[in-house]
C-alpha cells in the first residue's frame, strides 16, 4: 500500500499487507484515506483552505515542521489520494497531479531548465509538445534538437554533449513510432540528463518507463486514466529528488493544480483501468489485423503487429500494443473524410483512450498547428487517420469499419 505524501493517515486499525500487492490491488486500495465516518468510497474534499488549532501550528505547517494541508493549490486530501494511488500503481516514489496533460508536460521541463540549457527530444510527438519544445522554451534561451524515434545512432550523436533534459514520446501520436527507452536513458544519464517519458499512448497498463531507466513519467490522465470523456487532468511521477526539489517549488508558485472533484473522478477510474485497457488492447489488435489485410489501406501502424518496424524494441518494453491505431489510406483526404463520415458507431473526435471508439484526422485537427513540412517529417499525410479503440464489442467495430470502407 502506498504511503501518503502529505501525512494524511487512514483511520482504521488493520495493518497493511506485509507482502507486495499486485498493481490491480493498488488501483483499488492504494492511497485510501478514510475519515472518521468510515466511508467506503473515497471522500471528496471540495474546500480551498484548511484551519489550524493555533498560530504556532500554522507557522509549523508552512515551515514543514508538521504535516498539515495548507491550501488546495498546494495539496488537498482527495488529490493526495489520487496521487498516492497512481504512484503505487506505477512503482514511483512520488506523483504530482495537474489540471491537464499539457500542464504536466510543460512543468516537467520548465522546472529543470534555464537559459543556456539544451533539450533533446524524439521528433515524432503531439503537436502541443512540439510547440513547447521548439517555440516556448527557446524564448527562455533553451536550445533543442529533435531525433528520429528509432535512430539509435542519431541518439548517440545528440547525447554525446551536455544535455539537461530528454523528452521521449513512445509510442508517438499518431503513428506509433517507438523509442528504445532503456537505450536512450542509458545514453542520457552519461551526460547528466533527466529523461522524461510521455507514456500516454501506452498507458500505465502497457508500459512502465521507470523500470526501463526513465527518471520521470508523464500522463494526460484525461485519456486512459479517466477513460470516459469526463475530466481533464495530468500527472508526473518520479523520484523524491525530482519531485520535491525541482517540481513542487515550480508548481507551488505557478498553480497548475488539479481540482478535488476531478481527482475524485480519477480515483474511481483507476479501479477499472487495467480491465478497460486490456479489453481495448485486445480489440485494437483484431482491428489492426483486419485493417492491415484490407485492400483500401496503404499501411497500418500498431505496436501489436509483427509488421511494425520496431517490433523487437516493442517486445522488450511493452506488454501489449495499446489502444490506438495509425491508418494511412490509399487515397486522398477526401477519401479519408468520406470513410469517417460513413461510420455508424465510431465517433469523430480528437480525444483518445476513451471507452467509446473515436477517430480523427490528425493533419486537420490534433496536428494542424504544425506546418505541412513538419507534418510530412512525422509521416502525417492528408490520408492518415488515428483510431482510438474503445469498449464496444470488437465484432461491431469490424462491421462498422468494413461497411464504411465499402461505401
N, C-alpha and C positions, 0 to 999 in steps of 0.2 A: 504494500500500500504506500502511496506517496505521502511524504510529509508536507505540511502546509508551509509555504514560503513565509507567510506573514504571522505564523504562530496562532492561528485560529484553530483550536483543537476540537475534534468530535466529542460530543457529550454522550459517551457510552463507556461501560466498564469492561467491555470484551477486549482481549488482547488482539493485536493484529496478527495475521498468519505468520508463522515462523518459517515459511517456505516462499520461494519465488513464484508468485502467481502469474498466470497467463495474461497476456495483454488484453484479451477479451474480458477477463475479470476486472482488470484495471479500468476498462472502458465503462464498466457499470459501477464500480465501487471506489476507485481511487479519488482522493481529494474530498470525499464526502465529509461535511462538517455540519452535524445536526445541532439545532438549537435545543433549549430546554424543553421544547414541546415534543421532541422526538418524532418529527415529521418523516414520512417515508421518502417522498420526493425531496429534491434539493430546495432549500429556501431561496426566495427571491428578495434581495435587499435593494429596494428602489429608493435609496437615500443618497444624498450628495455628501453629507458630512457625518461626523461622529462626535460624541461628547466624552468628557474626561471627568474623573472623580475629583480632580484638584488641578490647580495651575501647575503644580510640580509634575503631575502625570502628563500634562500636555507638553511641558518642556522636555521631559524624558522621552516622550514619543517622537518628537521632532528631532531629537539627537540620537535616536535609535538605541536608547538605553533600556527601553521596554518595547515589547511587541504590542502595537495598537494601530488599528486602522485610523488614518488621518483624514482622507478626503478621497472621494471616488475617482478623481482624476489620477490619483496615485495608485490606489488599490481599494478593492471592495470585496466583501466576503463571497458573493456569488461569482465574481470574476476570478477570484483566487481558486475557487473550487474547479472552475473550468481549466485554468492554467495548470493546476496540480495534476488533474486527471490526464490532460494531454501530455504533460511531461512524463508521467508514469508510463503511458502507452508507448511513447517514443523512445524511452530509455534515456531521457535528458535530465541534466541536473536541475535546470530551471526553464520556465516558459514565461513569456510576456505576451499579452494579447493586445490587439489593435482594433480600431474601428473599421478597417478594411484591409484587404491583402496588399494593396499598393502602399498603404501607410507603413505596413511591415517591411516591404521591400525597401522603401526609401530609408527608413530608420536603420535597417540592417547595415547599410553602407555609410549613411550620414553620421552615425555615431562613432565611426572609427577613422574617417578620412579628413584630411585638411589640405590646404593649398600645398602643391608640390608632390602630393601622393599620386600613385599610379594604380589603376584598376585593370584587371584582365577579366574578360567575360566571354562566355560562349556566344557566338554570333547569332544563332537562332534563338529568339526569345520573344515573349509577349511584347507588344508594341509599347506599352507604358513603361515597362522595364527598360526597353531600349532608349526611350526618351530620358529617363532618369540618368542613365549611364553616359549617354552621348550628348545630352543637351543641358540638363540641370546641373549636375555635379561639375562639368567643365567650367561653369560660371564661377565656381569656387576655386578654380585653379587646379582641379583634379584632372589628370590625363587618363586616357583609356586605350585599350587595344582589344579588338574582337577577334576570336579564334574559332575556326570551324569546329563544331562539337566533337567530332570523332577523329580529328587530325592530331595524333599524339606528338608528332614531330613539331607541329606548329605550337603546341602547348609547351613543349620543352624549350623552344626558342623564346617564347613570350615570357616564360618563367625562369629565364637564365639571368635576370637582373632584378633589382629591388622592386617588389610589388607589395602594396598594402592590403589589397583585398582581391579575391577571386569570386566571381559570381557565375554560377552554373545553373542553367535550367534544363533538367533532364528527367523524363522526356520533354522535348520542346513543344511549344504551342505554335502552330497547329500540326506540324508534320512529323512529330515524334522522333526528332533527332536525338541521339544518345551520346552522352559524355561519360567516360570512364571515371567515376568519382574517386575511386581508390588511387588510380594512376595520377590524376591531376592534383589530388590532395597531397600526395607524397611530394610531388614537384613543388607545389606551392609552399609547403612547410619548410622546405630547404631554404627559401628566400624570405621566410618570416611572414608569409601572407595568411590572412584569415579567409577560410573557404566558406562561402555561403551557398547553400543549395536550395533552389526553388523546387520543392517536391510536390507541387500542386497536382501535376498530371498523374503522378504515380499514386498519390495519397499515402497516409501512414500505413495502409494495409498492404501495399505492394513494393515498398522500398524504404530502407532505413539508412539514410545518409550518414548519420553519426557513427554507425557501426562500420561504415566504409571509409572513415577518415575525415569526413567533413567536420567543421567547427560549429556551424550554425545551420539550422533548417528553417525554411520559411514556408508558411501555408497561407493561402487565401482560404480561410475557413468557410467562406461563402460557398465554396464548391462542395467537395465530398463530405466535409465535416458536418456542415448543415445538411446539404444534400437534398433539400426540399424547397429551395427557392424562397426562403423566408427572410433571412437576415444577412447583412454584410459583416464580415469580421476577418481578422488576420492574426497570425501568431508567429513568433520567433522562439526557437528553442536552442539552448546551447549550454555552455559551462558557467559556473559561478563567476569566473573572472570576466567573461564577456558580458554576461547579463548585468552583474552588479556594478562593475567598474566602467563599462562603456555604454551599454544600452539604457539602463534605468536613469542615469543622470541626464541623458538626452530626452527620453520620453517624459520624464517628470516635469520638465520645463517647456516642452513643446506640445504636450497634451493630446496625442492621437489615441486616446483611451477607448476601450470597448465598453458599451453600455451594459449595465447589470442585466437588463431584460434579454439582450442578445446573448449574453453569456449563459443565461439560464436555458434559452432555447438550444444552444450548442451543447450544453451538458447532457440534455436528453438525447440529442442526435448522436453523441459519441457512443451511447449504449448500443446502437444498431449499426455503427459504421462498418465493422468487419463484415457483417452479413450482407449489407447493401452492396459494398464494393465487390465482394466475392460473386454475388449474383450478376452484377453489372459486367464484371470482367468475363464471366462465362458467356454471357450473351454477346459481348463485344467480340470475343474470339470467333464465335459462329458467324457473326455478321461480316467480320473481316475476311473470313474464308469464303463466304458467299460472294462478296464484292470482288475479291481477287480473281475469281473464276468467271466473272461476268464480262461479256464482250464490249460493253459500253464503258468500261472502266480502264483508264490508262494505267493507273498504279494505285496501290493501297499501302499506306504506311501505318503499321500497327506493331507494337513491340512483341506481340504474341505470335507473329507469323515467322516461319522459318526463312522467308524471303527477305526479312529485314536485314539491311547491310551490317548492322551491329548486333546480330543475334548472339555472338559469343559474349559480348560485354553484358547484354541483357540477361543472359543466363547466370552471370556472376552476381548481378546486383539487384535484380527484380524477381519477385515471386509470382508475377503474373503480368500480362500485357497492359493492364489498366482498363479504363472505360471509354477511351477516346480514340477515334479513327480518323486519319487523314486520307482524303479521297481526291484523286485527280481524274476528271472526266476526259474522254476522247471527244473534245468539242470545245465550244466557246462558253463565255459567261452566260450568254442567252440560253444555252442548253442546260447549264447548271441551274439557272433560275427556274427554268421550266420543270426540271425534276423536283426542285424544292417545293414549288407551288402545287405539284401533283400529290404530295404526301398527304395522307389522311389521318395518321396517328402521330407521327413525329412532328414536333413543333419547330417553327423557325424562331430561333432565339440565340443571342450571343453568350449566354451562360453555359456552363458545363458542370459535370459531376452531380447533376440533378436526378431525382427519382423519375422524372419524365425525360424521354429521349428528345434531344434538341439538336438542330443542325444550323450551321451558319456559313456564310460566305466570307472568309477572313479578309480578302482583298478589299471588300467594300464595307466591312464592319469592324471587327476587332483590330485589324492591322491597317486600317485606312489611313491613320495618322502618318504612316511611313511612306516614303517616296516609292515610286514604281521600281526604281533601281534597287533599293534596299529589299523590297518585297521579292524581287527576282532573285537576289542573292540568297534569300531564305527559302527559295523554291515555291513561293506563294504566287501562283499564276491566277489569271481570272477564272480558270476552270477547277480550282481547288476548293473543296468543301471540308468542314470539320464536323464530324458526327460524334456527339456525346450520347452514349448508350445508357438508357435508364432501366427501370424495373418492370416494364411491360413484358409480357411473355415473348420470348425470342421468336417464336413462330409468327406472331402477329407483326413483329418488326420486319422479318424477312418478307412477308407478304406485302407489307406496305412499301418497302423499297422496291420489290420486284414490280409491283403494279405501276409505281411512279417511273421506273426505268422504261417500262414498256410504253408509257404514254409519250 
